[in-house]
Amino acid sequence: MRNVYDCVEAFGKLLDKEYHLVLGRKNKSVLLQINFDKKECFHLMGLQYLTDRPELAHDRGKNLMQ
């Protein structure tokens, strides 16, 4: 990914996706459900570590991917 915009655009394509995985071993299984929320994009890109940008400290789901 070249920049933050590319990351947000790529993550946006995942918002309508949902994965259901069944993990099993020795006659026991666990269902793992993976879905994507726009508030998680900020965290997955590691932007919470940018300490020089105080404007990023607000609600992360508000302005991302509108």
Summary of the structure (lengths in Angstrom):
residues: 66
radius of gyration: 15.8
end to end distance: 20.2
largest distance: 51.0
contacts: 121
relative contact order: 0.20
helix: 39%
strand: 24%
